Structure formats: structure tokens, C-alpha cells
Amino acid sequence: MTRLVEDPVLKQRLAFEPIEDGQAVRVEMWVGPGGGVPPHMHPRMEETFEVLSGELSLLDGRKWSAHKPGEAVVVPSGKRHAYRNNGTVETHAICTARPPQSLEEFLTEAAAMAREGKLTRNGLPKTPAGAAQAARLAWRHRKMVLMRWI
């Protein structure tokens, strides 16, 4: 089963599909110009990003690199990373996450906060209530993702 989630703040649409008997999740990504996610790391999850169209910039530790269609990049668990679309056209890519842990739930709830107008264009909470909700979200998913702002 594939579900589509739209995040207007991060300027992306995501379609989730469990694969490999639930041992991984395939996330089809459409990232608009200026869209992407802030730096973070997954303590126990490996991600592979494959660009289908457009260009996707990936942060590997502290260095950004641009990737074109046909290129794939593996981000091992524990590695600080991010992605963004610095271009003028939508980027289409696939991310495969192993093991999937709570990735879909985390991104779905974060996107809901964005659609409800609770986040700034940088993905930060707008109000104290939004900050409390974001803190609860981060706490529930702390074994899957750690945000790194430095």
C-alpha cells in the first residue's frame, strides 16, 4: 500500500511503500525548488537516495554535493545528513530506508504540523504550543532520528 504525504513547508511530497517484507520502506520523493530537510542523523537506519530527475543536493557530514539522475548515494546509520533541491525544477528521487523504524509516522506527523501552519519555512515551531508538540514528536521518535542544527 502506498500513501502520499504533502509537506508545504519542506516543499515536498512523499509516497511510502513497505518493501522487503517490511524490512525496509521505499519513499518516493518529489522535492520542489527550495525544498528539503534540515540536518539530522539516524542512529540505526541506513538510507539510499537515488535521483530519478532533477538534481538533489545531499549533505554528507558537513559537505554538500549535487547528484543528477542515475546517481545513488548511501547514507550509513549514524551519519549527519540532509537533502535539498537547489534547482528551479522539481526533483524526483527514491529513498530506501533500512530498517524503516518509525520514519513514515515521523514524517507524516511533521507534515501535518506544516499543513496546519504550525511551522516556519525553516521547519521550526511558530508558537510555544507548536514547540511543545514538536518536542513530543522528537521524543517519541528519538530512537529513529536525532536532529542536528550545528
KEMAR-423152 format. One record per residue (C-alpha): x negated, y negated, z negated; residue in three letters; chain. Coordinates in Angstrom, 3 decimals, m for minus. Layout:
BEGIN
atom px->X py->Y pz->Z r->ALA c->A
...
END
This chain:
BEGIN
atom px->0.000 py->0.000 pz->0.000 r->MET c->A
atom px->m1.339 py->m3.429 pz->0.948 r->THR c->A
atom px->m0.395 py->m6.592 pz->m0.935 r->ARG c->A
atom px->m1.080 py->m10.153 pz->0.250 r->LEU c->A
atom px->m2.015 py->m12.845 pz->m2.286 r->VAL c->A
atom px->m2.393 py->m16.522 pz->m1.382 r->GLU c->A
atom px->m4.603 py->m18.908 pz->m3.349 r->ASP c->A
atom px->m4.155 py->m22.514 pz->m2.176 r->PRO c->A
atom px->m6.885 py->m23.858 pz->m4.476 r->VAL c->A
atom px->m9.618 py->m21.490 pz->m3.303 r->LEU c->A
atom px->m8.163 py->m21.719 pz->0.235 r->LYS c->A
atom px->m7.925 py->m18.005 pz->0.793 r->GLN c->A
atom px->m5.504 py->m15.172 pz->1.438 r->ARG c->A
atom px->m6.345 py->m11.706 pz->0.168 r->LEU c->A
atom px->m4.864 py->m8.315 pz->1.068 r->ALA c->A
atom px->m5.645 py->m5.467 pz->m1.344 r->PHE c->A
atom px->m5.678 py->m1.806 pz->m0.400 r->GLU c->A
atom px->m6.849 py->1.002 pz->m2.694 r->PRO c->A
atom px->m9.202 py->3.380 pz->m0.848 r->ILE c->A
atom px->m11.290 py->6.471 pz->m1.605 r->GLU c->A
atom px->m8.557 py->7.936 pz->m3.842 r->ASP c->A
atom px->m8.572 py->4.791 pz->m5.993 r->GLY c->A
atom px->m12.346 py->4.787 pz->m6.474 r->GLN c->A
atom px->m12.616 py->1.517 pz->m4.500 r->ALA c->A
atom px->m10.479 py->m1.347 pz->m3.276 r->VAL c->A
atom px->m10.651 py->m2.901 pz->0.179 r->ARG c->A
atom px->m9.950 py->m6.628 pz->0.073 r->VAL c->A
atom px->m9.249 py->m8.212 pz->3.432 r->GLU c->A
atom px->m10.081 py->m11.908 pz->3.125 r->MET c->A
atom px->m9.089 py->m14.939 pz->5.190 r->TRP c->A
atom px->m11.045 py->m17.893 pz->3.819 r->VAL c->A
atom px->m10.149 py->m21.352 pz->5.097 r->GLY c->A
atom px->m12.699 py->m24.101 pz->5.711 r->PRO c->A
atom px->m13.988 py->m25.303 pz->2.345 r->GLY c->A
atom px->m12.624 py->m22.219 pz->0.584 r->GLY c->A
atom px->m14.426 py->m19.669 pz->m1.535 r->GLY c->A
atom px->m15.072 py->m18.607 pz->m5.106 r->VAL c->A
atom px->m17.375 py->m20.023 pz->m7.813 r->PRO c->A
atom px->m20.496 py->m18.191 pz->m9.048 r->PRO c->A
atom px->m19.783 py->m15.083 pz->m11.111 r->HIS c->A
atom px->m21.016 py->m11.554 pz->m11.710 r->MET c->A
atom px->m19.519 py->m8.113 pz->m12.141 r->HIS c->A
atom px->m21.295 py->m6.077 pz->m14.855 r->PRO c->A
atom px->m20.234 py->m2.712 pz->m13.389 r->ARG c->A
atom px->m18.875 py->m3.385 pz->m9.899 r->MET c->A
atom px->m20.674 py->m3.378 pz->m6.560 r->GLU c->A
atom px->m19.221 py->m5.416 pz->m3.695 r->GLU c->A
atom px->m19.944 py->m5.125 pz->0.013 r->THR c->A
atom px->m18.946 py->m8.075 pz->2.204 r->PHE c->A
atom px->m18.554 py->m7.570 pz->5.962 r->GLU c->A
atom px->m17.869 py->m10.590 pz->8.184 r->VAL c->A
atom px->m15.343 py->m9.978 pz->10.988 r->LEU c->A
atom px->m15.015 py->m13.524 pz->12.354 r->SER c->A
atom px->m16.187 py->m16.996 pz->11.432 r->GLY c->A
atom px->m19.110 py->m17.446 pz->9.084 r->GLU c->A
atom px->m19.349 py->m16.619 pz->5.385 r->LEU c->A
atom px->m21.985 py->m18.138 pz->3.123 r->SER c->A
atom px->m22.991 py->m15.888 pz->0.237 r->LEU c->A
atom px->m24.829 py->m16.871 pz->m2.927 r->LEU c->A
atom px->m27.374 py->m14.260 pz->m3.983 r->ASP c->A
atom px->m28.655 py->m15.296 pz->m7.399 r->GLY c->A
atom px->m29.466 py->m18.943 pz->m6.634 r->ARG c->A
atom px->m29.983 py->m18.788 pz->m2.853 r->LYS c->A
atom px->m27.250 py->m19.291 pz->m0.237 r->TRP c->A
atom px->m27.362 py->m17.508 pz->3.133 r->SER c->A
atom px->m24.939 py->m17.647 pz->6.077 r->ALA c->A
atom px->m23.557 py->m14.470 pz->7.636 r->HIS c->A
atom px->m21.912 py->m14.008 pz->11.029 r->LYS c->A
atom px->m19.576 py->m11.358 pz->12.482 r->PRO c->A
atom px->m21.012 py->m7.860 pz->12.320 r->GLY c->A
atom px->m23.200 py->m8.614 pz->9.315 r->GLU c->A
atom px->m22.671 py->m6.947 pz->5.947 r->ALA c->A
atom px->m24.155 py->m7.765 pz->2.557 r->VAL c->A
atom px->m24.183 py->m5.564 pz->m0.543 r->VAL c->A
atom px->m23.988 py->m7.317 pz->m3.917 r->VAL c->A
atom px->m25.082 py->m4.896 pz->m6.654 r->PRO c->A
atom px->m23.454 py->m4.919 pz->m10.072 r->SER c->A
atom px->m24.959 py->m7.467 pz->m12.446 r->GLY c->A
atom px->m25.963 py->m9.867 pz->m9.629 r->LYS c->A
atom px->m24.802 py->m13.501 pz->m9.764 r->ARG c->A
atom px->m22.982 py->m14.310 pz->m6.523 r->HIS c->A
atom px->m20.295 py->m16.398 pz->m4.836 r->ALA c->A
atom px->m18.956 py->m16.953 pz->m1.343 r->TYR c->A
atom px->m17.647 py->m19.906 pz->0.623 r->ARG c->A
atom px->m16.654 py->m20.956 pz->4.103 r->ASN c->A
atom px->m18.728 py->m23.983 pz->5.111 r->ASN c->A
atom px->m17.402 py->m23.911 pz->8.667 r->GLY c->A
atom px->m14.492 py->m25.561 pz->10.440 r->THR c->A
atom px->m12.549 py->m22.376 pz->11.274 r->VAL c->A
atom px->m11.077 py->m19.659 pz->9.097 r->GLU c->A
atom px->m13.418 py->m16.814 pz->8.159 r->THR c->A
atom px->m12.122 py->m13.260 pz->8.233 r->HIS c->A
atom px->m14.051 py->m10.718 pz->6.140 r->ALA c->A
atom px->m13.693 py->m7.454 pz->4.259 r->ILE c->A
atom px->m14.900 py->m6.934 pz->0.698 r->CYS c->A
atom px->m15.125 py->m3.395 pz->m0.636 r->THR c->A
atom px->m15.384 py->m3.227 pz->m4.437 r->ALA c->A
atom px->m16.568 py->m0.082 pz->m6.278 r->ARG c->A
atom px->m15.178 py->0.716 pz->m8.794 r->PRO c->A
atom px->m12.171 py->m1.588 pz->m8.381 r->PRO c->A
atom px->m11.587 py->m2.067 pz->m12.124 r->GLN c->A
atom px->m9.106 py->m4.958 pz->m12.605 r->SER c->A
atom px->m10.201 py->m7.072 pz->m9.606 r->LEU c->A
atom px->m6.777 py->m7.173 pz->m7.949 r->GLU c->A
atom px->m4.986 py->m8.118 pz->m11.168 r->GLU c->A
atom px->m7.513 py->m10.849 pz->m11.973 r->PHE c->A
atom px->m7.386 py->m12.456 pz->m8.523 r->LEU c->A
atom px->m3.590 py->m12.162 pz->m8.370 r->THR c->A
atom px->m3.122 py->m13.952 pz->m11.697 r->GLU c->A
atom px->m5.704 py->m16.629 pz->m10.854 r->ALA c->A
atom px->m3.941 py->m17.249 pz->m7.521 r->ALA c->A
atom px->m0.597 py->m17.546 pz->m9.331 r->ALA c->A
atom px->m2.102 py->m20.230 pz->m11.582 r->MET c->A
atom px->m3.320 py->m22.043 pz->m8.450 r->ALA c->A
atom px->0.104 py->m21.890 pz->m6.783 r->ARG c->A
atom px->1.694 py->m23.211 pz->m9.995 r->GLU c->A
atom px->m0.573 py->m26.285 pz->m9.815 r->GLY c->A
atom px->m2.477 py->m25.399 pz->m12.984 r->LYS c->A
atom px->m5.971 py->m25.563 pz->m11.425 r->LEU c->A
atom px->m8.055 py->m28.321 pz->m9.889 r->THR c->A
atom px->m9.521 py->m27.916 pz->m6.397 r->ARG c->A
atom px->m12.671 py->m26.560 pz->m8.106 r->ASN c->A
atom px->m10.629 py->m23.833 pz->m9.800 r->GLY c->A
atom px->m10.786 py->m25.413 pz->m13.266 r->LEU c->A
atom px->m7.724 py->m25.778 pz->m15.525 r->PRO c->A
atom px->m5.928 py->m29.141 pz->m15.341 r->LYS c->A
atom px->m4.410 py->m29.132 pz->m18.837 r->THR c->A
atom px->m5.089 py->m27.702 pz->m22.303 r->PRO c->A
atom px->m2.294 py->m25.176 pz->m21.719 r->ALA c->A
atom px->m3.924 py->m24.191 pz->m18.420 r->GLY c->A
atom px->m7.277 py->m23.880 pz->m20.166 r->ALA c->A
atom px->m5.729 py->m21.562 pz->m22.749 r->ALA c->A
atom px->m4.157 py->m19.436 pz->m20.000 r->GLN c->A
atom px->m7.490 py->m19.297 pz->m18.113 r->ALA c->A
atom px->m9.299 py->m18.298 pz->m21.312 r->ALA c->A
atom px->m6.813 py->m15.452 pz->m21.899 r->ARG c->A
atom px->m7.284 py->m14.337 pz->m18.272 r->LEU c->A
atom px->m11.083 py->m14.361 pz->m18.626 r->ALA c->A
atom px->m10.898 py->m12.466 pz->m21.933 r->TRP c->A
atom px->m8.615 py->m9.728 pz->m20.555 r->ARG c->A
atom px->m10.931 py->m9.153 pz->m17.584 r->HIS c->A
atom px->m14.288 py->m9.704 pz->m19.324 r->ARG c->A
atom px->m15.465 py->m6.148 pz->m18.584 r->LYS c->A
atom px->m14.874 py->m6.720 pz->m14.858 r->MET c->A
atom px->m16.082 py->m10.299 pz->m14.268 r->VAL c->A
atom px->m18.167 py->m12.932 pz->m16.021 r->LEU c->A
atom px->m18.025 py->m16.479 pz->m14.721 r->MET c->A
atom px->m21.362 py->m18.249 pz->m14.370 r->ARG c->A
atom px->m21.262 py->m22.024 pz->m13.916 r->TRP c->A
atom px->m25.043 py->m22.538 pz->m14.058 r->ILE c->A
END
